[in-house]
Amino acid sequence: MLFKQLELSNWILDALAQMQIETLTKIQEQALPYALSNKSLIITSQTGSGKTLCYLLPLLNRLNFNERKVQSVIVLPTKELARQVASKLLEFKSSQPQLRTTLVIGNTCINSQIQSIKTNPPQVIVGTVTRVLDLIKNRTINRDIGVLVLDEVDMLIDLGFNKQINEIFSLVNSPKLIKYACSATTHYSLAQHLHRYLGNTKVITASKSIWANEAITHHLVYASNTHDMFGTLCGLLKNISPYMCIIFANTKRIANDLYTKLLNLNINVALLHKDLSTRQRKNIYRDLNKGNYQYLVATDLAARGLDINGVDIVISYGLPEDDIWYMHRIGRTGRANHTGTAYTIYENGIDNQILRLSRKHITWHYLHLNKDHQLIEKPFQLRLRSKPKLDDLTNQKIKMIIGTNSKKIRPGYKKKIRNQIHKIKQRKRHEFIEKKIKQQLLFKNIKMTKSKRQR
């Protein structure tokens, strides 16, 4: 389906043509007919599937350029994501000079933002949740806005912004408010919150599973005794020629170490994690989108949700603990009808996690570095650790922990739940190991007794 077949203003179609966007993605085909009829929506789809245009186009289509007031507000969890959406909006300004947008984020003077909005009110405001709430409270943003968008709403909830979102919805009093919520993932707690904010709003989803993405090919590269993890990474880099590649590390320490080592090898690489200053991160994003770097070393939180131009390869330097973060990683490639490739550098110890991802419909292609540093296909046997089966009492304890902690959502609640469950499972694992050892000792004693009798 083509965008020109939709009931969109000519200036929007002109802007899309300038951006060379003609064909709707799967999620856009499902969501836009509803959104353009002024209906609230919850949109769930894989990263890179085109969710942003699902709310931007209907939002722009209903703007009244004769009104001097804020008509739409888009709320995001981080400054980087807010900048990304604001820059996307600016691409439409070339076709409609009357379009006015304002970016409101932290670490900038709120007084100057207030003065700017009051002097020349924009039709659309894009901002981080805390700054948007402040501006609604002091009535810089009028409370009769027509559209309110929660983008990356799963991240907003996971980062503990539910209290601020509640306040925003309680202050905005427009009777015909249109609400959009976009998310790459769904879970029970998120569904509860969305129901609270959006009621029985229609849910649009592009696929049955967020784990299945036909545009991305998954490779496992085994780090054997011949090559350690970094040696395997170097060998892999010699075998690929990416336009833009992101290398994900599990911690800031590992990311810093990788960055330093790759710089010493004269590789054109940038570094991105949350400890960098706002100015540093802003400059890195700008240079990445200009194509000034071929490689980027990043942590998960720093790069979540970001759309960096031309990423065709993603490398995971080890798998993240939470499976969903693997999906956020690979979502940086294979975006907007393009294909992508994901490599995971694998060493013994994460076999169970690989199997778990396999059961979620991820098909792995097994690769190995030979002595000549060439990548060859070589399937290998996963070394699965036997896990103790949890009895009914233990499962009941875990359910109680999840139920109790999920009722009062606070920042870090997920980590608290994980730690409590980990302790219970660890205790059970120790009991399992002790039982195995006792069984082995008993078996050994029986054998010794038998041998003595035979003598």
DRENRO-697657 format. One record per residue (C-alpha): residue in one letter; x, y, z. Coordinates in steps of 0.25 Angstrom, whole numbers, plus 2048, in hexadecimal, padded with zeros to 3 digits. Example, Ala and Ser with C-alpha at 12.3 -4.5 7.8 and 13.67 -1.06 7.14 Angstrom:
+------+------+-------+-----+
| rest | east | north |  up |
+------+------+-------+-----+
|    a |  831 |   7EE | 81F |
|    s |  837 |   7FC | 81D |
+------+------+-------+-----+
This chain:
+------+------+-------+-----+
| rest | east | north |  up |
+------+------+-------+-----+
|    m |  800 |   800 | 800 |
|    l |  805 |   80E | 7FD |
|    f |  804 |   81A | 805 |
|    k |  7FD |   822 | 7FA |
|    q |  7F1 |   819 | 7FB |
|    l |  7EF |   81E | 80A |
|    e |  7E7 |   82B | 80D |
|    l |  7F3 |   833 | 810 |
|    s |  7F5 |   842 | 80D |
|    n |  7FD |   845 | 801 |
|    w |  809 |   84C | 809 |
|    i |  80B |   83F | 811 |
|    l |  80B |   836 | 804 |
|    d |  815 |   840 | 7FE |
|    a |  81E |   83F | 80B |
|    l |  81D |   82F | 80A |
|    a |  821 |   830 | 7FB |
|    q |  82D |   839 | 7FF |
|    m |  831 |   82E | 809 |
|    q |  82F |   823 | 7FF |
|    i |  825 |   81C | 807 |
|    e |  81A |   817 | 7FE |
|    t |  815 |   809 | 803 |
|    l |  80F |   806 | 811 |
|    t |  815 |   7FC | 81A |
|    k |  80C |   7F1 | 820 |
|    i |  809 |   7F8 | 82D |
|    q |  806 |   805 | 825 |
|    e |  7FC |   7FE | 81C |
|    q |  7F5 |   7F9 | 828 |
|    a |  7F6 |   805 | 831 |
|    l |  7F4 |   812 | 828 |
|    p |  7E6 |   80F | 823 |
|    y |  7E1 |   80F | 832 |
|    a |  7EB |   81B | 836 |
|    l |  7E6 |   824 | 82B |
|    s |  7D8 |   822 | 82F |
|    n |  7DC |   829 | 83C |
|    k |  7DC |   81C | 845 |
|    s |  7E5 |   81A | 851 |
|    l |  7EE |   80E | 84F |
|    i |  7F8 |   805 | 856 |
|    i |  803 |   801 | 84B |
|    t |  80C |   7F5 | 84E |
|    s |  816 |   7F1 | 844 |
|    q |  825 |   7ED | 842 |
|    t |  82F |   7F8 | 843 |
|    g |  832 |   7FE | 835 |
|    s |  824 |   7FB | 830 |
|    g |  820 |   809 | 82E |
|    k |  817 |   80C | 83A |
|    t |  81B |   81A | 83B |
|    l |  814 |   81E | 82E |
|    c |  808 |   817 | 833 |
|    y |  805 |   822 | 83D |
|    l |  80D |   82E | 836 |
|    l |  805 |   82E | 829 |
|    p |  7F7 |   82E | 830 |
|    l |  7FC |   838 | 83A |
|    l |  801 |   841 | 82F |
|    n |  7F5 |   83F | 826 |
|    r |  7EC |   845 | 831 |
|    l |  7F4 |   852 | 834 |
|    n |  7ED |   85F | 833 |
|    f |  7F7 |   869 | 82F |
|    n |  7EE |   875 | 832 |
|    e |  7EE |   872 | 841 |
|    r |  7F9 |   877 | 849 |
|    k |  7FA |   86D | 854 |
|    v |  800 |   85F | 856 |
|    q |  7F8 |   854 | 850 |
|    s |  800 |   848 | 852 |
|    v |  80A |   842 | 85C |
|    i |  814 |   837 | 85A |
|    v |  81A |   831 | 866 |
|    l |  827 |   828 | 866 |
|    p |  82F |   822 | 871 |
|    t |  83D |   828 | 86D |
|    k |  843 |   834 | 867 |
|    e |  849 |   82D | 85C |
|    l |  83C |   826 | 858 |
|    a |  835 |   834 | 859 |
|    r |  840 |   83A | 850 |
|    q |  83E |   82F | 846 |
|    v |  82F |   831 | 845 |
|    a |  830 |   840 | 844 |
|    s |  83A |   83F | 839 |
|    k |  830 |   836 | 831 |
|    l |  826 |   841 | 833 |
|    l |  82F |   84C | 82D |
|    e |  830 |   844 | 820 |
|    f |  821 |   847 | 81E |
|    k |  824 |   856 | 820 |
|    s |  82A |   858 | 812 |
|    s |  81C |   855 | 80C |
|    q |  814 |   85D | 816 |
|    p |  81C |   86A | 81B |
|    q |  810 |   86D | 825 |
|    l |  813 |   860 | 82D |
|    r |  81A |   864 | 83A |
|    t |  81F |   859 | 844 |
|    t |  827 |   85B | 851 |
|    l |  830 |   851 | 858 |
|    v |  82F |   851 | 867 |
|    i |  83A |   849 | 86F |
|    g |  841 |   84A | 87C |
|    n |  84F |   850 | 87D |
|    t |  84A |   85C | 876 |
|    c |  845 |   869 | 87C |
|    i |  836 |   867 | 87F |
|    n |  834 |   877 | 87F |
|    s |  838 |   879 | 871 |
|    q |  82F |   86D | 86C |
|    i |  823 |   873 | 874 |
|    q |  826 |   881 | 86D |
|    s |  828 |   87B | 85F |
|    i |  81B |   873 | 860 |
|    k |  813 |   87F | 866 |
|    t |  818 |   888 | 85B |
|    n |  816 |   87F | 84F |
|    p |  80E |   873 | 853 |
|    p |  812 |   866 | 84B |
|    q |  807 |   85D | 846 |
|    v |  80F |   851 | 84A |
|    i |  818 |   84F | 857 |
|    v |  822 |   843 | 858 |
|    g |  828 |   841 | 865 |
|    t |  82C |   838 | 871 |
|    v |  822 |   834 | 87B |
|    t |  827 |   83D | 887 |
|    r |  829 |   84A | 87F |
|    v |  81B |   848 | 878 |
|    l |  814 |   846 | 885 |
|    d |  81B |   853 | 88B |
|    l |  816 |   85B | 87F |
|    i |  808 |   856 | 880 |
|    k |  808 |   859 | 88F |
|    n |  80B |   867 | 88D |
|    r |  802 |   868 | 881 |
|    t |  80C |   86B | 877 |
|    i |  806 |   860 | 870 |
|    n |  7F7 |   862 | 86F |
|    r |  7EF |   856 | 875 |
|    d |  7E5 |   855 | 869 |
|    i |  7EF |   84F | 860 |
|    g |  7E9 |   846 | 855 |
|    v |  7F3 |   83A | 854 |
|    l |  7FC |   834 | 85F |
|    v |  807 |   82A | 85B |
|    l |  80E |   820 | 864 |
|    d |  81A |   81B | 85B |
|    e |  823 |   80F | 860 |
|    v |  818 |   80E | 86B |
|    d |  81E |   801 | 870 |
|    m |  82B |   808 | 873 |
|    l |  823 |   813 | 87A |
|    i |  81D |   809 | 883 |
|    d |  82A |   801 | 885 |
|    l |  832 |   80E | 889 |
|    g |  827 |   811 | 894 |
|    f |  820 |   81D | 88D |
|    n |  812 |   818 | 890 |
|    k |  80F |   822 | 89B |
|    q |  813 |   82E | 891 |
|    i |  80A |   827 | 886 |
|    n |  7FF |   826 | 890 |
|    e |  800 |   835 | 893 |
|    i |  801 |   839 | 884 |
|    f |  7F4 |   832 | 882 |
|    s |  7ED |   838 | 88E |
|    l |  7F1 |   846 | 88A |
|    v |  7ED |   845 | 87B |
|    n |  7DE |   847 | 87B |
|    s |  7DB |   847 | 86C |
|    p |  7CD |   83F | 86A |
|    k |  7D1 |   83B | 85C |
|    l |  7E0 |   837 | 85F |
|    i |  7E6 |   82D | 855 |
|    k |  7F0 |   824 | 85C |
|    y |  7FB |   81C | 855 |
|    a |  804 |   812 | 85C |
|    c |  810 |   80C | 855 |
|    s |  818 |   800 | 85A |
|    a |  821 |   7F5 | 854 |
|    t |  81E |   7EC | 860 |
|    t |  812 |   7E8 | 868 |
|    h |  811 |   7E2 | 876 |
|    y |  807 |   7E1 | 881 |
|    s |  80A |   7ED | 889 |
|    l |  80B |   7F6 | 87D |
|    a |  7FD |   7F1 | 878 |
|    q |  7F7 |   7F5 | 886 |
|    h |  7FD |   803 | 885 |
|    l |  7F9 |   805 | 876 |
|    h |  7EB |   801 | 87A |
|    r |  7EB |   80B | 886 |
|    y |  7F0 |   816 | 87C |
|    l |  7E8 |   813 | 86F |
|    g |  7DD |   80A | 874 |
|    n |  7D7 |   800 | 86A |
|    t |  7DF |   806 | 85E |
|    k |  7E1 |   7FD | 852 |
|    v |  7EE |   7F6 | 851 |
|    i |  7F5 |   7F5 | 844 |
|    t |  801 |   7EB | 842 |
|    a |  808 |   7E7 | 836 |
|    s |  80C |   7D9 | 839 |
|    k |  809 |   7CD | 843 |
|    s |  817 |   7CE | 849 |
|    i |  821 |   7D9 | 84C |
|    w |  82C |   7CE | 84B |
|    a |  82A |   7CB | 83C |
|    n |  830 |   7D5 | 832 |
|    e |  832 |   7CF | 824 |
|    a |  83B |   7DB | 820 |
|    i |  846 |   7D7 | 82A |
|    t |  850 |   7CB | 829 |
|    h |  855 |   7C6 | 836 |
|    h |  863 |   7C0 | 837 |
|    l |  86B |   7BA | 843 |
|    v |  87A |   7BB | 842 |
|    y |  881 |   7B2 | 84C |
|    a |  88C |   7B7 | 854 |
|    s |  895 |   7AA | 855 |
|    n |  8A2 |   7A7 | 85D |
|    t |  8A9 |   7AC | 850 |
|    h |  8A3 |   7BA | 851 |
|    d |  89E |   7C1 | 85D |
|    m |  892 |   7CB | 85D |
|    f |  89A |   7D7 | 858 |
|    g |  8A2 |   7CE | 84E |
|    t |  895 |   7C9 | 848 |
|    l |  890 |   7D7 | 847 |
|    c |  89C |   7DB | 83F |
|    g |  89B |   7CF | 836 |
|    l |  88C |   7D2 | 834 |
|    l |  88F |   7E1 | 830 |
|    k |  89A |   7DC | 826 |
|    n |  88E |   7D4 | 81F |
|    i |  884 |   7DE | 81E |
|    s |  883 |   7EC | 817 |
|    p |  878 |   7F3 | 81D |
|    y |  872 |   801 | 819 |
|    m |  86F |   803 | 828 |
|    c |  871 |   7F9 | 833 |
|    i |  86D |   7FA | 842 |
|    i |  875 |   7F1 | 84C |
|    f |  86D |   7EF | 859 |
|    a |  874 |   7ED | 866 |
|    n |  86D |   7E8 | 873 |
|    t |  873 |   7F3 | 87C |
|    k |  87A |   800 | 87B |
|    r |  887 |   7FA | 880 |
|    i |  887 |   7F0 | 874 |
|    a |  883 |   7FB | 86A |
|    n |  88E |   804 | 86F |
|    d |  898 |   7F9 | 86E |
|    l |  893 |   7F5 | 860 |
|    y |  893 |   804 | 85B |
|    t |  8A2 |   805 | 860 |
|    k |  8A7 |   7F8 | 859 |
|    l |  8A0 |   7FB | 84C |
|    l |  8A5 |   809 | 84C |
|    n |  8B3 |   803 | 84D |
|    l |  8B0 |   7FB | 841 |
|    n |  8AD |   808 | 839 |
|    i |  89F |   804 | 837 |
|    n |  895 |   810 | 835 |
|    v |  88D |   80E | 841 |
|    a |  884 |   817 | 84B |
|    l |  880 |   814 | 859 |
|    l |  872 |   816 | 85F |
|    h |  86D |   813 | 86D |
|    k |  865 |   81B | 877 |
|    d |  871 |   820 | 87F |
|    l |  875 |   829 | 874 |
|    s |  870 |   838 | 875 |
|    t |  864 |   83D | 86D |
|    r |  86C |   845 | 864 |
|    q |  876 |   839 | 861 |
|    r |  86A |   830 | 85E |
|    k |  863 |   83A | 855 |
|    n |  870 |   83C | 84D |
|    i |  872 |   82D | 84B |
|    y |  864 |   82B | 846 |
|    r |  866 |   837 | 83C |
|    d |  873 |   831 | 837 |
|    l |  86D |   823 | 836 |
|    n |  861 |   827 | 82E |
|    k |  86B |   82F | 825 |
|    g |  873 |   822 | 822 |
|    n |  880 |   827 | 829 |
|    y |  881 |   819 | 831 |
|    q |  881 |   80B | 82B |
|    y |  880 |   805 | 839 |
|    l |  879 |   808 | 846 |
|    v |  87B |   801 | 854 |
|    a |  86F |   803 | 85D |
|    t |  868 |   7FE | 869 |
|    d |  859 |   7FA | 868 |
|    l |  853 |   806 | 86F |
|    a |  85A |   810 | 867 |
|    a |  856 |   80B | 85A |
|    r |  848 |   806 | 85D |
|    g |  83D |   80B | 853 |
|    l |  847 |   814 | 84B |
|    d |  847 |   814 | 83C |
|    i |  855 |   815 | 836 |
|    n |  856 |   817 | 827 |
|    g |  85B |   80B | 81F |
|    v |  85D |   800 | 82A |
|    d |  85F |   7F3 | 823 |
|    i |  866 |   7EB | 82D |
|    v |  864 |   7E9 | 83C |
|    i |  86E |   7E1 | 845 |
|    s |  86B |   7DD | 853 |
|    y |  878 |   7DB | 85B |
|    g |  871 |   7D1 | 864 |
|    l |  862 |   7D0 | 866 |
|    p |  85B |   7D9 | 870 |
|    e |  854 |   7D3 | 87C |
|    d |  846 |   7D6 | 878 |
|    d |  842 |   7D0 | 86A |
|    i |  83A |   7DC | 866 |
|    w |  846 |   7E5 | 866 |
|    y |  84C |   7DC | 85B |
|    m |  83F |   7E0 | 853 |
|    h |  842 |   7EF | 856 |
|    r |  850 |   7ED | 851 |
|    i |  84D |   7E6 | 844 |
|    g |  842 |   7F0 | 842 |
|    r |  84D |   7FB | 83E |
|    t |  84E |   7F4 | 831 |
|    g |  844 |   7EE | 827 |
|    r |  83B |   7FB | 828 |
|    a |  831 |   801 | 81E |
|    n |  831 |   7F5 | 814 |
|    h |  840 |   7F3 | 814 |
|    t |  847 |   7E6 | 818 |
|    g |  851 |   7E5 | 823 |
|    t |  85B |   7DB | 829 |
|    a |  85E |   7D8 | 838 |
|    y |  86A |   7D1 | 83D |
|    t |  86B |   7CC | 84B |
|    i |  879 |   7C8 | 850 |
|    y |  877 |   7BC | 859 |
|    e |  87F |   7B5 | 863 |
|    n |  87B |   7A9 | 86C |
|    g |  872 |   7AD | 878 |
|    i |  866 |   7B3 | 870 |
|    d |  861 |   7A7 | 869 |
|    n |  854 |   7A7 | 871 |
|    q |  851 |   7B5 | 86D |
|    i |  854 |   7B1 | 85E |
|    l |  84A |   7A6 | 85F |
|    r |  840 |   7AF | 866 |
|    l |  841 |   7B9 | 85A |
|    s |  840 |   7AD | 850 |
|    r |  833 |   7A9 | 857 |
|    k |  82E |   7B8 | 854 |
|    h |  82F |   7B5 | 845 |
|    i |  83D |   7BB | 843 |
|    t |  845 |   7B2 | 839 |
|    w |  854 |   7B2 | 83B |
|    h |  85E |   7B0 | 830 |
|    y |  86B |   7AA | 837 |
|    l |  878 |   7B0 | 833 |
|    h |  887 |   7AD | 837 |
|    l |  894 |   7B4 | 835 |
|    n |  89F |   7AA | 830 |
|    k |  8AE |   7AC | 831 |
|    d |  8AE |   7B5 | 825 |
|    h |  8A4 |   7BE | 82B |
|    q |  899 |   7BA | 821 |
|    l |  88B |   7B9 | 825 |
|    i |  886 |   7AB | 822 |
|    e |  878 |   7A4 | 825 |
|    k |  87A |   79A | 830 |
|    p |  86E |   796 | 839 |
|    f |  872 |   792 | 847 |
|    q |  86B |   78C | 852 |
|    l |  865 |   795 | 85D |
|    r |  86A |   791 | 86B |
|    l |  85D |   792 | 873 |
|    r |  85E |   793 | 882 |
|    s |  854 |   78A | 889 |
|    k |  84A |   793 | 892 |
|    p |  843 |   78F | 89E |
|    k |  834 |   78D | 89C |
|    l |  82D |   797 | 8A5 |
|    d |  822 |   791 | 8AE |
|    d |  814 |   797 | 8B0 |
|    l |  818 |   79E | 8BD |
|    t |  824 |   7A5 | 8B6 |
|    n |  81B |   7A9 | 8AA |
|    q |  811 |   7AE | 8B4 |
|    k |  81B |   7B7 | 8BB |
|    i |  820 |   7BD | 8AE |
|    k |  812 |   7C0 | 8A9 |
|    m |  80F |   7C7 | 8B7 |
|    i |  81C |   7D0 | 8B5 |
|    i |  818 |   7D4 | 8A7 |
|    g |  80A |   7D7 | 8AB |
|    t |  80D |   7DF | 8B7 |
|    n |  818 |   7E7 | 8B1 |
|    s |  810 |   7EA | 8A4 |
|    k |  805 |   7F1 | 8AB |
|    k |  80E |   7FD | 8B0 |
|    i |  817 |   800 | 8A4 |
|    r |  823 |   808 | 8A8 |
|    p |  830 |   80B | 8A1 |
|    g |  838 |   7FE | 8A1 |
|    y |  82D |   7F5 | 8A4 |
|    k |  830 |   7EB | 899 |
|    k |  83F |   7EA | 89E |
|    k |  839 |   7E7 | 8AD |
|    i |  830 |   7DC | 8A8 |
|    r |  83B |   7D6 | 8A0 |
|    n |  845 |   7D6 | 8AC |
|    q |  83A |   7D0 | 8B5 |
|    i |  837 |   7C5 | 8AB |
|    h |  846 |   7C3 | 8A8 |
|    k |  848 |   7C0 | 8B7 |
|    i |  83D |   7B6 | 8B8 |
|    k |  842 |   7AF | 8AC |
|    q |  850 |   7B0 | 8B0 |
|    r |  84C |   7A9 | 8BE |
|    k |  845 |   79E | 8B6 |
|    r |  851 |   79C | 8AD |
|    h |  85A |   79A | 8B9 |
|    e |  851 |   790 | 8BF |
|    f |  851 |   789 | 8B1 |
|    i |  860 |   789 | 8B1 |
|    e |  861 |   784 | 8BF |
|    k |  857 |   779 | 8BC |
|    k |  85F |   775 | 8B0 |
|    i |  86C |   774 | 8B8 |
|    k |  865 |   76C | 8C3 |
|    q |  860 |   762 | 8B8 |
|    q |  86E |   761 | 8B2 |
|    l |  874 |   75E | 8C0 |
|    l |  86A |   754 | 8C3 |
|    f |  86C |   74D | 8B6 |
|    k |  87B |   74D | 8B8 |
|    n |  879 |   747 | 8C6 |
|    i |  870 |   73C | 8C0 |
|    k |  87A |   739 | 8B6 |
|    m |  885 |   738 | 8C0 |
|    t |  87D |   72F | 8C9 |
|    k |  87A |   726 | 8BE |
|    s |  889 |   725 | 8BA |
|    k |  88C |   722 | 8C8 |
|    r |  882 |   717 | 8C9 |
|    q |  887 |   711 | 8BC |
|    r |  895 |   710 | 8C2 |
+------+------+-------+-----+
